[in-house]
Amino acid sequence: MSNTEDNWLLKVNNLTKIYGDYTENSIKNTGPEFNSNICPETGSIVACADINFELYPGEVLGIVGESGSGKSTVVKLLYFDMEQSLGSAFLMPHLDGLSNILEESNQKKRWIRNYLMGMVYQNPRDGLNFKFSSGGNIAEKLIMGGNFHVGNIRNRATDLLEKTEVPVLRMDDKPASFSGGMQQRVQISKAIANNPPLLFLDEVTTGLDVSVQAKVLDLIRELQQDLGIAMIVVSHDLSVIRMLTDRTIVMKNGRIVERGLTDQILQDPQHEYSQLLVSSLL
Amino acid sequence: MNILEINDLSKVFNLHILNNKKLEALKSINFTVEEGEIIGLTGKSGSGKSSLMKCIYRTYLASGGQINYRSINGMVDLVKATDHEVIELRKNEITYCSQFLSVIPRVSAVDVVCENLFKVNTNKEAARYKAKGMLKQLGLPEELWDAFPVTFSGGEQQRINVARAIITSPRFLLIDEPTASLDPKTKDVVVDMLLDLKKQGTSILCISHDEYTIEKLVDRRINLHMGEILNLN
């Protein structure tokens, strides 16, 4: 795998999400220079704007920033959980990266979501159906991905639960009866069920206690090493970013304020806000 | 042929959170490294040795000048190269070995040593076999191989750090104080390992305060003082 210029997996251009009515000034008059993402003219909220980046196959990109910086919005737009206001995104395995996935029909978006992407949310309730068993949750994703053979589905679910160290004996239990860390691991199993080339991880360890956090992080690292899945890791926690990512984007007030190699961002941050963030690291 | 040519390199830290305080770490640095050469970087603490190394590895962004590196695929200015270009070079050619081991927690000593090898070689067992051979050579007790290095002594961590850096036989090695916390016998082992690498064609930039190591290891010294090169000999 050589990372030449055309070898990207995901390419994001000018991705923007604004809540409420906006004018062309809404983007101009918000951002880190104004320390605000609320448009002074219309009162619209600029959740993120002018987001541009490329992700290479097998690469792990971190997005870091404080609450409300727009980092989760970026991955939610790319996973079609929200609709963008402006911008485009291209995914190489979908029509050779020539078609803007954000403008596809709902049917095609569903296909892309099920075959080419996985998402792990901070709150397992967003990613799992708590009325289904943990095995059933994985089966749901597998069925969406075109697997209909019950035996195969069960085998794959068993493999995934073993890989993520969820006791297979509890495959038929509902995730509601699981601990937070276990729920998160079921969510990861579900997200990678169809071997997607791209995985989004949105604050996946936030709220877990330290030893459980460690296990979830170890699992993510292992999956990345063994399966070579490209990932976008959204976190406000620089230790998570340091442990998992190669490159990092720093966001503030809905904008990218700095991007670079993760060790550079952590040891020689350039932007005022990145410096503040790094100096706040315990 | 030169593998590295540094022209007028400078580094200034601009600390926004301290009222835009400016710290000048490196001033108009010029030197070259020939292929297969070992250069010792000497100077007092705070003279800019590590900053220079980190600029070359791109952990620090240089403020001015050029760092021209002759990669297998041609010349690259490491000051201006894209992040992806740097990632590729780090994976295939340039290795940095920091002064202190900083490792991912909960990874065994053997796997820490293998980390860079895992990136280019998918055969994990072969990689671990090689790593164990190196740890044996460096005299790390066998019972520690499967343990987590976080709790190891300074000298034990140091040996893991060195093994990890040289296991891939990089083309260009940046190594910071490789022998600082080692006993004389292990020092010799490390020096011999680095000289072996040189025989295989590796070019090395080595920071050291240890006169013994410098004496045995390097072809040439560069002495830094307050961010400037004092002498080139």
Interface residues (C-beta under 8 A of the other chain):
Chain A: S2 N3 Y56 E59 A214 D218 R221 Q225 M243 D246 R247 R259 G260 L261 D263 Q264 Q267 D268 Q270 H271 E272 Q275 L276 S279
Chain B: F13 N14 L15 H16 I17 K54 R58 T59 Y60 L61 D83 H84 E85 V86 I87 E88 I104 P105 R106 F118
